[in-house]
Each structure stands twice: as C-alpha cells, then as structure tokens.
C-alpha cells in the first residue's frame, strides 16, 4: 500500500456525483435572473401603487404575467439550490437531510403560491 499514487488512493472515494450539474444549474439560473429581475422591475414598477382593479387588469395581459411567473419560478429554484449548498457545507448528519428536505418543501411551496397568485390575477 505504500506504493500507491495519490490518484490510486482517491479512486473509490468518489464525489458528490451531482456537483457539476448543480454548479451549472446555479449559473444558468443566475443568468436567467440577470435578465428577468430588470424585466420584472420595469414591468411591475409602472403599476406599483395602483388600485386593485388596475393591477389585476395589468396582470391580465400576458407579458407582465409571464415575466412575473418566470421570475418567481427561477428565483425560488435559485434560492433552493443556494440554500442546499449552504446546508451541505455547514450541517452534517441527519439534520443535513432533514433541512434540505424542509427547505425544498418551503421553496417549492412558496413558488407554487406565487405562481398561483399571479395566475389568479391574470385570469
């Protein structure tokens, strides 16, 4: 065993298996948010402070509703991926799995509520 190279000692230990996929998912969602956040701010900023009827009429148009829905979906997916990395780095053992599961449920639940709210206003 004393004659093993560093590479031979590392074989079999493996990796997290999803590191590259997770990295690219974070980068893609970051670029998507880089486009969606200004679009959302400029589309939503014009109606900010309007009455309920004005806001529902505004979101009844397809472009603002689609931009708001995509921003909510991509934003919460990015949040979920980021929190998962944070938990994997700083929490270990059973609590790691519990917290990842809990935060995944919270982020997807908030995403569903947000999309439902936009759809309710749009329809």
C-alpha positions in Angstrom: 0.0 0.0 0.0 2.9 2.4 0.4 3.5 2.5 -3.3 0.0 3.8 -4.2 -0.1 7.1 -6.0 -2.4 9.9 -4.9 -4.8 9.1 -7.8 -4.9 5.5 -6.8 -5.7 6.3 -3.2 -8.6 8.6 -4.3 -10.2 6.0 -6.6 -13.3 4.7 -5.0 -13.9 7.7 -2.7 -16.0 9.3 -5.3 -17.5 12.7 -5.3 -20.9 14.1 -4.5 -21.9 12.9 -8.0 -24.0 16.0 -8.8 -21.5 18.7 -8.3 -21.1 19.8 -11.9 -24.8 19.6 -12.7 -25.6 21.6 -9.6 -22.9 24.2 -10.5 -24.3 24.7 -14.0 -27.9 24.9 -12.7 -26.9 27.7 -10.4 -25.1 29.5 -13.3 -28.0 29.1 -15.7 -30.5 30.4 -13.1 -28.2 33.3 -12.3 -28.1 34.4 -15.9 -31.8 33.9 -16.2 -32.4 36.1 -13.1 -29.9 38.7 -14.5 -32.4 39.1 -17.4 -35.7 38.5 -15.5 -35.2 40.8 -12.5 -34.8 44.0 -14.5 -37.7 43.0 -16.7 -39.8 42.4 -13.6 -38.8 45.7 -12.0 -39.6 47.7 -15.1 -42.9 45.9 -15.8 -44.1 45.9 -12.2 -42.7 49.4 -11.4 -45.2 51.1 -13.6 -48.2 49.6 -11.9 -46.9 50.0 -8.3 -49.2 52.0 -6.2 -52.2 51.4 -8.4 -55.6 50.2 -7.3 -56.6 46.5 -7.2 -58.6 46.8 -10.4 -55.6 48.5 -12.2 -53.2 45.8 -11.0 -55.5 42.9 -12.0 -56.1 44.5 -15.4 -52.4 45.0 -15.8 -51.6 41.3 -15.0 -54.4 40.2 -17.2 -52.1 41.0 -20.1 -49.8 38.1 -21.0 -46.3 39.7 -20.9 -46.4 41.0 -17.3 -47.9 37.8 -16.0 -45.4 35.6 -17.8 -42.5 37.8 -16.6 -43.7 37.7 -13.0 -44.3 33.9 -13.1 -40.9 33.2 -14.6 -39.2 35.4 -12.1 -41.0 33.7 -9.2 -40.1 30.2 -10.6 -36.5 30.8 -11.4 -36.0 32.9 -8.2 -37.2 30.2 -5.9 -35.3 27.5 -7.8 -32.1 29.5 -7.4 -32.9 30.1 -3.7 -33.4 26.3 -3.2 -30.1 25.5 -4.9 -28.2 28.1 -2.9 -29.7 27.0 0.4 -28.9 23.4 -0.4 -25.2 24.3 -0.9 -25.2 26.2 2.3 -26.7 23.3 4.3 -24.4 20.8 2.7 -21.4 22.9 3.7 -22.3 23.7 7.3 -24.7 21.0 8.5 -23.8 17.3 8.8 -25.6 14.0 9.7 -29.3 13.5 9.8 -30.0 17.2 10.2 -28.5 17.8 6.8 -31.1 15.6 5.0 -33.9 17.0 7.2 -33.0 20.6 6.5 -32.6 20.1 2.8 -35.9 18.3 2.6 -37.6 21.1 4.7 -36.1 23.9 2.6 -37.0 22.2 -0.7 -40.6 21.9 0.5 -40.6 25.6 1.6 -39.1 26.9 -1.6 -41.4 24.8 -3.9 -44.4 25.7 -1.7 -43.6 29.4 -2.0 -43.1 29.0 -5.7 -46.5 27.4 -6.1 -48.2 30.1 -4.0 -46.5 32.9 -6.0 -47.4 31.3 -9.4 -51.0 30.7 -8.2 -51.3 34.3 -7.1 -50.1 35.6 -10.5 -52.4 33.1 -12.3 -55.3 34.2 -10.1 -54.7 37.9 -11.0 -54.2 37.0 -14.7 -57.3 35.0 -15.1 
